[in-house]
Amino acid sequence: MTTIAERKRALEARRAELLGRIETVEDGLDSHGEKDWEELAVEREDDEVLEDLGAAAVTELRMIEAALGRIAADEYGFCTLCGAQIAEGRLDAVPATPFCATCAAKH
């Protein structure tokens, strides 16, 4: 069984990784030196991919920060909708989840 402290360390490590990824994405979006139309088109396609990666990272970061808030409030591991305890296996798969499997299926 994974302890809350271990889950907190894992969530904090993932948060640091995501912050680094977001910074890398922002740097990539800010760096455009090519002037050729063909190169600009390729850069724009790359930007769209970077924007999607950045948005996904921001979404996951918000989930992690909310989970860390629940840990601080001694509410981690309990569904935010129904209050049921979230199964250990579900927390192993999705450590930042705020929902039990039943509520996640409904949500």
N, C-alpha and C positions, 0 to 999 in steps of 0.2 A: 504494500500500500504506500502510495506517495504522500508525503506529508505536505501540509500547507506551506511550510517554509521552502521545501523543494520546489513546489509549484510556483511560489513567488519568485524564487531565483530564476527559474526557467522563463517565466513571463518577463522578468526584468531583462534577461539576456536577449530574448526575442525583441523586446522594445528597443534595446540598443541597436540591434541588427537592423530593425526597420527604420530607425532614425538615420542610420548610415545610408540605407538604400534611398530614402527620401532625399537626402542631401545629394547623393550621386545623381539621382533623376533630375533634381533642380539644376545642378551644374551642367548636365547634359543638355537640358533645355535652353540654358543660357549661352551655350557655346555654339555659335554659328559663324564660321568664317568663309564658307564657300559662297561664291558669287555666280557660278554657272547655274543656269536654269535646271539642268538635269540633276546636278548635285543638290540644289535646293529642294527639288521634288523628293529625292531620296531622304534628305534631312527631315522633310515634313512627315514622311511615312514613319521615320524613326521617332520623331517627336510624338506621334500618335501612340506608338507602342510605349514610349516612356511615360506619357501621361496616364495611360491605363495602368501601368505598373505602379506609378506614384499614387493613383487613386486607390488601388487595392491595398497598398501599404498603409495609407492614411486610415482606411476603414479598419484594417486589422489593428493598427496602433490604437484607435479609439476603443476597440473591444478589449484590448489588453489593459489600457488605462482604467477602464470601467471595472475589469476583473481585479486589478490591484486595489481599486477603491473598495470593492466588496471584501477583499482580504483585510484591509485596514478596519473595516466596519464589522468584522467577524460574520460576514454574510456569504462568504465564498463557498461554493459547493451546493448552494440551495437555489432552486429555480426562482427567478425574479417575478414570475407570473403566478405560480401556484404554491410556492414555498416548499415543495418536495425536495428531498435530497437528490442531487444529480449523481447518477451512477459513476463509479470510479472509472469504468471503461470509457464513458463519454468524456470525462474530464481528461483522460489520457489522450484521447483523439483530438479534442477541441478544448484545450485548457482555459480559454477565455470565454467559453460559452456561458450565457446567462440563463439558459433554459434546460429543463429536463427533456428527455427524448419525446415525451408525449406533447409537451407544449411547443417544442421545436417543430414537430410535425404539423401542428395547428397554425403556427406562426409562419 
